[in-house]
Amino acid sequence: MSTLLPATDALVVGGGIAGLQTALDLADQGYQVTIVEREPSIGGAMIGLSKVFPTLDCASCITTPKMAAAAHHEGITLLTYTGIDSISRNGATFSVRLTKKPRFVREDLCIGCRLCEYACPSIVPDQFQGGYSGHRAIHIPFSNAIPQTARVDDNYCTLCGQCVAVCPTDAVDFEQKPKQLEVQAKTIIDATGWRLTPIDAKPQYHGDTIANVISPLQMERLLAPHGPFGRVLRPADGKVPESIAYVQCAGSRDATLGVPYCSRVCCMYAIKQAMLLSGAVPLADITIYYMDIRAFGKGFEEFYQNAKAMGIEFIKGKVARITENPDRSIMVRFERIDEFGQVEERRHDMVVLSLGMLPGDNLHPLLPIQIGKDGFVLVPHAKEAPCHTGVDGVFVAGTTTGPKDIVDTIVEAGAAASEAAMYLKEIGGDPRPSEGNES
């Protein structure tokens, strides 16, 4: 039996930066908004980044205030750790069925004290930290997670009962079951985001077998001040790297991978990380192997030129293969594009594969929205209505329509909120007094 939630004006699917911005813009106009996020915390991918390009501002300093604003806004309801099962339409209203997964911790009782976490004996690889550190089987996802509610990973929990014994509010509940919910919404905004191309997409790079070949999100955590090691260390042996390489287009612009398009952000995030590494590991040599540098945004070209001026080496070449030496260092074999196909090999301590963007779990299976050949949502009239899917009442925001950087994502989220607000006015959905916030 489903629990019927209060009706909402807008249902925002995804609690990343796009979903948060869309929800805040709508709620500030007086509309009731419900955010559905499949992860235990809102914040999306951006909360795991160290800094943003080209300003090198702190990513958490941008994201955390928006997370807090959404959590405390009286016009926004948060449904975390929740998935969408089905969407049906009755006239101008969508009926959305949801499943809220069990945390095995009661959200209404948990006070975020973490005593359960300190008492738990089971250690689990922490994927938020790139797998380079651990957390307990019962834990709060990360330090600035919202909500600050613990969750039990039932794949690793041994049912020892120590968390139950120390919890001051009796919040731990191992008998908790999935909860079926239903909500009526007048409009839906798809802000389901993106995912990286798999690190093992190109077998010749051995991203899944060589420990010192890592993904860009793993490097983000190594660079973060609250990262797994507190500084940049080589994952295989804890050595301070003396030479770090980036391989561009490791997951984009390759039809054999099914990703023939450019992911737009890879060049800039590699340059950003290289500049941060120059400060974090001042004596390290940093090399970027690239086919083309695509620095198309405001201030991006200057950012690129500054990186070159800092001594970061840019080599125009195609990387053929990556192998590991007995001392855990890495050999990169590449063909120089600008020197008549000259083939060379270079040794590095670490290699970062600049992986591309794939579409996230958009709502295409649940709604009759169009999908392009690249898997992203297709907007029929991009110039007139850049966020309208062609289905009345359904809009998109952020990377749901294709790869883009954070600035463009936030701008598009504002556009999605504007289009949704105009639609709500057309169907008579005037803003109304808020009814409170539920977490």
N, C-alpha and C positions, 0 to 999 in steps of 0.2 A: 504494500500500500504506500503510495507516494504522499509526502507531506507537501501541501500547497503553500508556497511562499507568497508574500505580498506581491501584487502586480508591480511591474517596473516599466518605466518609459523606454529604457535602453538596456540591452544586455551586451556587455563588452566581453568578448571571449579572448582571454589572454591578459595577464597582469604584468607584462613587460613595460618598457618605457612608452611604447605606442598606445597600449591599452590604458595605462595610467593617465597619460596626457589627454586622451579622448574622454575618459570618464570624468576627469577634473573639469575639462572645458564644458561638458554637458551639465554636470552637477552645479557648476558655478552659475549656470543660466536658470537654475531652479528645477531641473529635471531629476527624476529618480533614476539612478544607475545601479546596475548589479554587475560586478566583475566576477567572472568565472576563471579560475586559474587551476591548472592541473597539478602544479607543484605545491609543496607544503607552504611556500612563501611567495609573495609577489616580488617583483623586481626584475625578473627575466634575466637575459644574458648580460645586460649592462651592469648589473650589480656585481658581477664577477670580474669586471675589467679593472685595470689599474688606473689608467688615465685615458683621455679622449684626444683625438687629433682634430685640428692642428694646434689647438690652444694648450694642450697638455694639462687641462683641468682635471681634477680628481673626479673619476666616474661616480664613486659613492657619494661625493658631495652634491652631485646633480640628482642622482636617483633616490637616495634616502629621503630627502625632504618631500619628494613627490609620493613616495610610498607612505610616509607618515601622513601627508595631507589627505591621501585617499582613504587611509584607515580611519581617520578622525572626522572625515566629512560627513555631515548628517544626511547628505543626499546620496551617499554611496554605500552599498552593501557588498562585503567581500565574501566570496565563497572559494576558499582555497582547498587544495587537494581534492578537486572536484572535476569530473569529466562529464561531457555531454553525450547522452545516449541517443536522443532523437529530437527532431524539430518538426513540428507540424503547424499548418497555418489555418486559421479560421477567420476569414475576412481580413481585417487590418491588424490582427493580433497573432503573434507566434506563441505556440505552446511548446515549451522546452523541458524535456525530461533530463534529469541530472542524477549522477551517482556520486555522493560524497564518500570517499574512501575512509576507512577507519584509521585513526592515528593511534588507537588504543590508549589515548590520553584525552580526557574530557576537556574541551576547549573552555567551557564555562567555569572550570575549577582550576586549571593550570595557571600558575602565577609566574612562570618563567624563571623560577629560582635555580634551576639546573642541578638541584641536589640529586635527582634521579640519575642524571648524566654522570655525576661524579662517582656515584655508587656502582654503576653498571660495570661488570668485568669484561664484557665482550667488546672488542675493537673491530671496527668496520672501515675499509678504505673510504676516504672522504672524496667523493667525486667533485664536490665544489672546489676543492683544493687540487684538482687535477689528478687525484689518486695518490698524491705524494705524502699525505698524512692520514691520520685516522680519526674517527669519531666513535662514540659509544653506540651500542645498538639502540639505545633510547637517547635522543638528542634534539636540540633545536638546530635547524638547518645551517645557520651561520649567525655571526654575532649580531648583525642588524636586521635579522629576518623579521618579517611582519606577516602573520602574528607571531609573537614570542611564545609559541606553544610547542612543547616537545612532541616527538613522534617516535614510535617504536618500529624499527625495521624487523619485521617478523621473519625475514630470511636468516637473521643472525641471532635473534633473541633466544636465550636458553631457558627462559621462564624460571630463572633463579629466584625471583621475587625480591631482590634487593631494592629495586626502584620503588616497589610497593611499600616496603618497610620505611623508606626515608621520606616519601612524599608527604608534605605537611597538610595537603588539602585532599588527600585520597583521590587524586585525579587520574591515576593509572587504572585503566579498565581493559583487561585482556579479553573481555567478552563483547567488546564493541563490534558491531556489524556494519557493513556498508549501508548507507542511508539513501533511500530513494526520495528525490525532491522533484518538484514541478514548479515552474514559474511562467507567468504570462508576460510577454514583452511586446511593445509596439514596434521596436526596431532592434536590429542586431548588428553589431560591429565586429567584424572578424579581424582580430589583431594577434593571430596565432604565431607570428614570428618566423624563425628560420632555424636551421641546424647546419652544422658543418658537414662537408663531404667527409666520408670515412678516411681515417688516417692511413688505412691499408689499401686505398683505392688504386694506387700505383704500386704493384708488387716490387718493382725495381728499386723503390725507395725504402723498403723494409720498415715502414713506420710502425708496424705492429710487433716487430721482433727486436729492433735495436733500441735499447732504453734511452739513449741520448739523442734519438730522433723524436721530436715532440711536436705537439700541435700548437697553434697560436694561442688558444685559450689556456693551455698549460703554462706557456710562457707568461701570459697575463698574470697568472697566480704567482709565479716565481718573482715577478716584478712588483707585485702588490706589497705594501708595507705590512699587511696582516696576512701574508702568504704562508705557505707551509714551512719554509725554512727561515724566513725573516731576511733572506738575501738570496742572490742568484747563485745556485750551486748546480753542478752536473748531477742529474738524477741517478745515474748508475753507481756512482761512488762518492758523491759529496764533494768532489773537487771543484775549486773555483775555475771556471772555463777561461782559457786564454785565447780561444778563437771560436767565434760563433758565426754560423752561416744561415742565410734564409734562402729557400728555394721557392721562387714565385711560380704562380700558375700550377701548383701541385694538386689542385682539385678543381680547376676551372679551365675554360678554353681548350677542352679536350673532348672531342666527339666520342672517343672510345669509352669514356666514362659516363656518357650520357649528359655531360655538362659542357655544351659547346659555347656557352655565353661567358662573358667576363663578369666576375662577381663584384667589381667596382671598388670594393673597400680593401682588397688584399694588399695592394701596393702601399696604401697609406698606413694600414696598421703595422705592416712590416717596418716601414720607415720610422713610425712612432716608437715601436719597440726597440729598434736599433738605437735611436737617440736616447731612450731611457737606459738601455744597456751601457751606453757610453758613460753615463753617470754612475750607474750601479757597479760596473766592472771597468774602471777607467783604463786598465792596462790591456784589455782584450781587443783583439782585432775582429772587426765585424764586416762581413761580406754579404752582399745581396746579389744573388744570381737572378737575372730577369730577362724576359723577352721584350717587353715594353713597359715603361713606367706610365701609368695613367693617373695623373694628378690634375683632375679636372675641376675641383671645387674651389671655393673662395679661400685663398691663402694656401692652397695645396702645393702649388709650384714653388712658392717661397719656402715652404716646409721641406720640400725635396732638396732644394738648393742649399738650405741650411744644413741638412744631413750630410751632403757631400763636403761642405766646408768644415764639418766637424771631423772629417777623416774616415767616414764610413765608405767602404769601397763598393762600387756598383759595377758588376761584370755582366755585360750583355751576352748571355749564353744559355744554351739548353742543357739542363742536367740530365745525363743519360742514366746514371745509377749511383747508388749510395751503398757503401760497404763498411764493415766494422773491422778495425785492427785489434790485435790481441790486447793492447793497452786500453781498450774501450774508446779510443779516438775513432774518427770517421773519415773515410776517403770519399770525396765527391768528384766524380768523373763528369766532365762537361765539354760541350763543343762551343767555342766562341763564335758568335753570329757575325761579329763585325771584323773578324780577322780570317776570312776565307776558310772557315770550318776547322780551325786549329783545335785539336783535342788535348785537354790537359786534365790533371788530377791535383787536387789540393786536400790537405789534411785540416780537419777542424775538430774541436772538442765537442761541440753540439751543433745540431742542425734543426732548424724550425721549418716545417713544411707549411707554406702559406695556403691553407685549404680554403675552398670556396664556400659559397652559400647555397644551400638547398632549401626548398620551401618547407615550412613547418607543417604541422597537421592541420591544414585549413579545413573549412567546413564544407568543402565540395561534396563529400559523400552524403551529407545531411541536407543540403540545399541545392537547387538547380542552378548554381552559379557556373560560369564558364571557366575552364582551365586552359592555359596556353600550353604549347609544346614543351616549355621548360618546367611545367608543373606548378607555376605560380598562377594566382587568380588573374583572369583576363578582365580588364575594365573596358567595356564596349565603347565608351565615349570619354577617353582620357582627358581631352582638352576642355570639354564642357563640364564634366563631372568626374574628376580624377579618382573619387573614392566610391562611386556607385557601381555595384556589380551587375546592373541590369535587372536585378530582382528587386521589386519595390520593398523598401524598408530594410534592405541588407547592404551594408557598406563595409569597406575594408580600410585598414590603416597599417602603415609601416611596411615591413618587408613581405607582407602577404602578397603583394603584387610584384615583387622582384627585389633583388639586392639593392640596398641603399645604406648610406651612413646614418649616424645618429641625428645629425641636424635635419636631414631630409625626412627622417622618420618622424621627428617631433612636428615638423611643419605639416606633414601629411596627416598626422593624428589630429591636428587642429582643423584641417580641411574636412576630415571625416566627421568630427563633431559638428561642424557648421552644416554639412549636408544632412546629417541626421536630425539636427534641430529644425532645419527648414522642412524636412519631411514630416516631423512630428506636428509642426504648426499646420501643415496642409491637411493632415487627417484629424485636426482638432485636439492634438495632444499638447495643450498649453501647460507651461510650467506650473507646478503646484507646490504648496508648502511641503517640506521634507517630513518624513515619518521616522527618522532615526536611522542608526547604523547598527548592523549586526555583523559580528565577526565569526 
